[in-house]
Amino acid sequence: MARLKFLVLLLVALLVVTACGGGGGAAQPTAATSGGAPTAAPQATAAPQATAAPQATAAPQATKAPEATKAPEATAAPTEAPTAAPAAELQVDKSKLSKELHLYNWSDYLDESILADFEKEYGVHVTQEVYDSNEDMIAKVRPGNSGYDIVFPSDYAVEIMWRDKLIQKLDKSLLPNMIHLKKENLDLYYDKGNLYSIPYNLGLTGIAYNKSKVSPAPDSWAIFFDPAQAEKNKGEFSMLDDEREVPGAALKYLGKSLNDTDPADLAKVEKILKTQKPFVANYDSSNVGRNLASGQIVVGHIYNNVAAQARLGITSGDQTYSGNPDIVFIFPKEGGTVWQDNACILADSPNQYTAHVFLNYLMRPEVAAKNANFNFGVTPNADAEKLLDPKLLELYKQGFAPDAEILKRAEWIERNDKTTVFTDLWTAVKGE
């Protein structure tokens, strides 16, 4: 009997052991929940690398097309840009805005209707006065308390002004619309990093003429500086009123750099300009386009966008005039100036916040396009290109804007300790 009880107990013990071993096998599903594929699935959140797709907004590289002024091709690129638009919205605190803003600008350079639109949106009345040269502008603002808030200096003049502490370092947080600007128009020699300036207009200085009045068609600075040709057009051509552009053109005529300061070369330039002076109708940077269009002069030393105005006319603002279809612009075979005008805020402006808001407004694509369609310049705003007037794009193709071939002959004006001699040279020519 005792043996029977022992066998029963042994059988029960075996059954218990078997049951525990089965429980250990059932525990395997818990291992699956701790390290199986379901928890690995979150690696799929690496898919946000797909957010690298915004690199597609780097498509603005396509705006390099305007280097050859093939702006129409570049207009395809902005179709990828809308993703950047929300980032370009500036939340303006209207309580910080001033009642007025004062601009000092080149003539016929900013559509008056843009100023009216800005006032309508923000309640700020904007006025502007004009100047003929960078040197005149700098002389006016240098003493301080000029009453102006924003100026539009050319490249080398920007460098002069920031070195002399005449312009304010920009607050980029108030300029989100810089996202629309072409890379090739930024970070240039005169303002690395664009700490002080916003690119406004790229251009050339060359020759415009009335093809119905001038024959043969000019291709050289000789039309101004060869005495026989200058005498032929006596009283019917004008030169820019600019101490760097006029001597620079004469230097190019001599086969020199427009930044050449060799005393012997500058002596030749002074002689050329004094010989030319009796034949010049006037030295004029503000009205040369109007005078060409009206026929008052037949040849002009001129900026490319002003030549385009002479061709197409100015149809808005207070100073409208009709264009002349016979006006042609050429960049001389010897080469000449490439330049970029910029918008800067004066250091002593009491309206810094409002000035930033205005600059940001000018960089809205629709505003930049409207302005380019007025002043006929080459806008640095990539997303404005698709909005440009076809008539303007056609002029680009005809040489009214820089292309790759033209830029090979173009040169930037430089400013350094040696180039101050141009002030003395110009004074000697103008004062004779």
Sequence and secondary structure as in RCSB ss.txt:
>XXXX:A:sequence
MARLKFLVLLLVALLVVTACGGGGGAAQPTAATSGGAPTAAPQATAAPQATAAPQATAAPQATKAPEATKAPEAT
AAPTEAPTAAPAAELQVDKSKLSKELHLYNWSDYLDESILADFEKEYGVHVTQEVYDSNEDMIAKVRPGNSGYDI
VFPSDYAVEIMWRDKLIQKLDKSLLPNMIHLKKENLDLYYDKGNLYSIPYNLGLTGIAYNKSKVSPAPDSWAIFF
DPAQAEKNKGEFSMLDDEREVPGAALKYLGKSLNDTDPADLAKVEKILKTQKPFVANYDSSNVGRNLASGQIVVG
HIYNNVAAQARLGITSGDQTYSGNPDIVFIFPKEGGTVWQDNACILADSPNQYTAHVFLNYLMRPEVAAKNANFN
FGVTPNADAEKLLDPKLLELYKQGFAPDAEILKRAEWIERNDKTTVFTDLWTAVKGE
>XXXX:A:secstr
 HHHHHHHHHHHHHHHHHHHHHHHHHTHHHHHHHHSHHHHGGGGGGGGGGGGGGGGGGGGGGGGGGGGT HHHHT
TGGGGGGGGGGGG     GGG  SEEEEEEETT S HHHHHHHHHHH  EEEEEEES HHHHHHHHTTS  S SE
E  BHHHHHHHHHTT B    GGG GGGGGB GGGSS TTSTT SS EEEEEEEEEEEEETTT SS   STHHHH
SHHHHHHTTTSEEE S TTHHHHHHHHHTTS TT   HHHHHHHHHHHHHHGGG SEE SSSHHHHHHHTS SEE
EEEHHHHHHHHHEE SSSS EE  TTEEEE  TT EEEEEEEEEEBTT S HHHHHHHHHHHTSHHHHHHHHHHH
  B SBGGGGGGS HHHHHHIIIIIS  HHHHHSEE     SGGGHHHHHHHHHHH 
